[in-house]
């Protein structure tokens, strides 16, 4: 915020196209609580040409698979959210389509992933969704649980 002393006009400075990365849907309980997917730092956002840093906590084996998609309504011809219960993951739901999958390995029950955001103006305003699957052998017959999902929007400063 700035004030022009001559005209007594107040100016507010903010991005025209803000980036965001917010909680979207719930995960399911495992042996180390429910895995959580969040920004690693409060200032870490998906800005074009920058790096988004996300952390997955409550990982029994400090390892997860991070799924990124462009829809929370459909994964191919399958409606979302998709009930993972029939595959042995009771009360777990897949909440994003699957366009990108990456293995994330950490330590001490947590793992952090750095994701480069391309500096392509055509991506401005694109909405994406992420969710992590944590390996948790004692949680259910499938040996895995899912984190909360997040919704992000690519922004420009």
Secondary structure, DSSP 4 states (H G I P E B T S, - for coil): -EEETTTTEEE----SB--EEEEEE---EETTEE-EEEESSTT---BTTSEEEEEEE--TTSEEEEEEES-SSEETTEESSEE-GGGT-TT-EE-S--SEEEEEE-BTTEEEEEEE----GGGTT-EEEEEEEEE-TTTSTTSEEEEEEEEEE-BB-
